[in-house]
Amino acid sequence: MSGFWERLRATFENLSARERILVSAAGALLTIAVLIVGVVTPLLGLGEGAEKQLRAAEQQLLVVKRMRREFDDVDQRLDTVEERIRSGPRGELRTTPETLARQAAVKVESMEPQASPAHDRYRETKVEVGLGGVTLVQAVSYLHQIESARQMLSIKSLRIRTRPEKPDLLDVSFTVSSFEPL
């Protein structure tokens, strides 16, 4: 390898002054080009990649913060519901809807117990309630009373049909659930 450098140096020394300046300038330009392509461009690419990763991480952080707020909100609502279950009155599920129906001036046509899945923390009791020939105002009033009762009641399904002979009257059926701690 040293022989190569010796021949190169000898060839360079044999050049005229003008040729040496020209070859030196070309070598300097070649060295600068190699530095730009080999060092500067990759470093700039790393900076751009890091900037993209930073923007992506900031977006992910915003999503995580939003999800945390939503989780805290749901957790707080769950705590409120669990407190209502623990502190609410206990009793037969059928008596509360019947009492509320009398207060809403609604006649309950049917009330049938339904099977409910087992839970590890609460016992759920379900009843299918059927109302016949009620006005929309009566139905809404009754359903509101159920949702706002002291006992933790929840309406699971709701079906409303109009009567063909009297379109202003409705047949309403729904499932109401109550919960008690185990």
C-alpha positions as CSV (number, residue, x, y, z in Angstrom):
1,M,0.0,0.0,0.0
2,S,2.9,2.4,0.7
3,G,4.1,1.8,-2.8
4,F,0.9,3.1,-4.1
5,W,1.1,6.3,-2.1
6,E,4.7,6.8,-3.2
7,R,3.8,6.5,-6.9
8,L,0.8,8.8,-6.3
9,R,3.0,11.4,-4.6
10,A,5.7,11.1,-7.3
11,T,3.1,11.6,-10.0
12,F,1.7,14.6,-8.2
13,E,5.1,16.2,-7.9
14,N,5.7,15.8,-11.6
15,L,2.6,17.9,-12.4
16,S,2.8,21.5,-13.2
17,A,1.8,24.1,-10.5
18,R,-1.5,24.7,-12.4
19,E,-2.3,21.0,-12.6
20,R,-1.4,20.6,-8.9
21,I,-3.9,23.3,-8.0
22,L,-6.6,21.7,-10.2
23,V,-6.0,18.2,-8.8
24,S,-5.9,19.6,-5.2
25,A,-9.2,21.4,-5.8
26,A,-10.8,18.3,-7.3
27,G,-9.6,16.2,-4.3
28,A,-10.9,18.8,-1.8
29,L,-14.3,18.7,-3.6
30,L,-14.3,14.9,-3.6
31,T,-13.5,14.9,0.1
32,I,-16.3,17.4,0.9
33,A,-18.7,15.3,-1.2
34,V,-17.8,12.1,0.7
35,L,-18.2,13.9,4.0
36,I,-21.6,15.2,3.0
37,V,-22.9,11.9,1.7
38,G,-21.2,9.8,4.3
39,V,-21.6,11.9,7.5
40,V,-23.8,14.9,7.3
41,T,-26.8,13.4,5.4
42,P,-27.1,10.4,7.8
43,L,-26.9,12.7,10.8
44,L,-29.7,14.9,9.3
45,G,-31.8,11.8,8.6
46,L,-31.4,10.7,12.3
47,G,-32.5,14.2,13.4
48,E,-35.6,14.0,11.2
49,G,-36.4,10.5,12.3
50,A,-36.1,11.5,16.0
51,E,-38.4,14.5,15.3
52,K,-41.0,12.2,13.8
53,Q,-40.7,9.8,16.7
54,L,-41.1,12.8,19.1
55,R,-44.3,13.9,17.3
56,A,-45.7,10.4,17.4
57,A,-44.8,10.0,21.1
58,E,-46.6,13.3,21.8
59,Q,-49.7,12.2,20.0
60,Q,-49.6,8.9,21.9
61,L,-49.3,10.8,25.1
62,L,-52.4,12.9,24.3
63,V,-54.3,9.7,23.5
64,V,-53.2,8.1,26.8
65,K,-54.2,11.3,28.8
66,R,-57.6,11.3,27.1
67,M,-58.1,7.6,27.8
68,R,-57.1,8.2,31.4
69,R,-59.7,10.9,31.8
70,E,-62.3,8.7,30.3
71,F,-61.3,5.8,32.6
72,D,-61.4,8.1,35.6
73,D,-64.9,9.2,34.6
74,V,-66.2,5.7,34.1
75,D,-64.5,4.6,37.4
76,Q,-66.2,7.4,39.3
77,R,-69.6,6.5,37.8
78,L,-69.0,2.9,38.7
79,D,-68.2,3.9,42.3
80,T,-71.4,5.9,42.4
81,V,-73.4,2.9,41.1
82,E,-71.8,0.5,43.5
83,E,-72.5,2.9,46.4
84,R,-76.1,3.1,45.3
85,I,-76.2,-0.8,45.3
86,R,-74.6,-1.1,48.7
87,S,-76.7,1.6,50.4
88,G,-80.0,1.2,48.5
89,P,-83.0,-0.6,50.0
90,R,-83.3,-4.3,49.6
91,G,-86.5,-6.2,48.8
92,E,-88.5,-8.1,46.3
93,L,-88.1,-6.6,42.8
94,R,-91.7,-7.0,42.0
95,T,-93.0,-4.7,44.7
96,T,-91.0,-1.6,43.6
97,P,-92.3,-1.6,40.0
98,E,-95.9,-2.2,41.2
99,T,-95.6,0.7,43.7
100,L,-94.2,3.0,41.1
101,A,-96.9,2.0,38.6
102,R,-99.6,3.0,41.1
103,Q,-97.8,6.4,41.5
104,A,-97.6,6.9,37.7
105,A,-101.3,5.8,37.3
106,V,-100.2,3.0,35.0
107,K,-101.7,-0.5,35.0
108,V,-99.2,-3.3,34.9
109,E,-100.6,-6.1,32.7
110,S,-97.8,-8.6,33.3
111,M,-94.7,-9.1,35.4
112,E,-92.7,-12.2,34.9
113,P,-89.3,-13.1,36.5
114,Q,-86.4,-13.6,34.0
115,A,-83.2,-15.6,34.4
116,S,-80.1,-13.6,35.0
117,P,-76.4,-14.5,34.7
118,A,-74.3,-15.0,37.7
119,H,-72.0,-12.2,38.8
120,D,-69.1,-12.5,41.2
121,R,-69.9,-9.4,43.2
122,Y,-73.7,-8.8,42.8
123,R,-76.9,-10.7,42.5
124,E,-79.0,-9.5,39.7
125,T,-82.8,-10.0,39.6
126,K,-84.7,-9.4,36.4
127,V,-88.4,-9.0,35.8
128,E,-90.2,-8.5,32.4
129,V,-92.9,-5.9,32.8
130,G,-95.7,-5.4,30.4
131,L,-98.0,-2.3,30.2
132,G,-101.0,-2.1,28.0
133,G,-102.9,0.9,26.7
134,V,-100.8,3.7,28.2
135,T,-100.0,7.1,26.8
136,L,-96.5,8.2,25.9
137,V,-96.5,10.6,28.9
138,Q,-97.5,7.8,31.3
139,A,-94.9,5.5,29.9
140,V,-92.1,8.1,30.1
141,S,-93.2,9.1,33.6
142,Y,-93.2,5.5,34.8
143,L,-89.8,4.7,33.2
144,H,-88.3,7.8,34.7
145,Q,-89.6,6.8,38.2
146,I,-87.9,3.4,37.8
147,E,-84.6,4.9,36.7
148,S,-84.6,7.4,39.6
149,A,-85.9,5.0,42.3
150,R,-83.9,4.7,45.6
151,Q,-83.4,1.0,44.9
152,M,-80.8,0.4,42.2
153,L,-82.9,-0.4,39.2
154,S,-81.9,-0.5,35.6
155,I,-84.0,-0.9,32.4
156,K,-82.3,-3.4,30.2
157,S,-84.6,-3.6,27.2
158,L,-87.5,-1.6,26.0
159,R,-90.1,-2.4,23.3
160,I,-92.9,0.0,22.4
161,R,-95.8,-0.7,20.0
162,T,-98.8,1.4,19.0
163,R,-102.2,-0.1,19.1
164,P,-103.9,-0.3,15.7
165,E,-107.3,0.6,17.0
166,K,-106.1,3.5,19.1
167,P,-102.8,4.9,17.8
168,D,-102.4,7.3,20.7
169,L,-102.1,4.4,23.2
170,L,-99.0,2.2,23.5
171,D,-98.2,-1.3,24.6
172,V,-94.9,-1.2,26.4
173,S,-92.7,-4.0,27.6
174,F,-89.3,-3.8,29.2
175,T,-86.9,-5.7,31.4
176,V,-86.0,-4.2,34.7
177,S,-83.1,-5.4,36.9
178,S,-82.1,-4.8,40.5
179,F,-78.8,-5.5,42.1
180,E,-77.8,-6.5,45.6
181,P,-74.3,-7.2,46.9
182,L,-73.5,-10.9,47.6
